[in-house]
Amino acid sequence: MKINPTNPTDPISAYKTSQIKKANVNDGFEINDKLDLSDNAKIYSKAIKAIKDIDEVRYDKVNEIKERIEKGIYTIDSGKIAEKMIKGTRIDEKA
């Protein structure tokens, strides 16, 4: 028994998908997008940009504490630290 292939010259073509021209979504009309921000959104955006420009480290405060440590006059008030830690965990009070 002999089996003859259907297309002996190009056997891979049976597995290829046909290329179909996709329709352009913009055919026949023009798309114009516009974004209007409220005044509050503009203010908020400016505030966010300003915050990002600020250094996270307050170098003046760090240098002051370093200087006080080097001179031996830096003291820590554990009561104030504990108080602020407790205020930070309370929901009903503002810190």
Residue pairs with C-beta under 8 A, 6 or more apart in sequence:
5 11
6 14
7 13
7 14
37 45
65 74
68 74
84 95
87 93
87 95
88 95
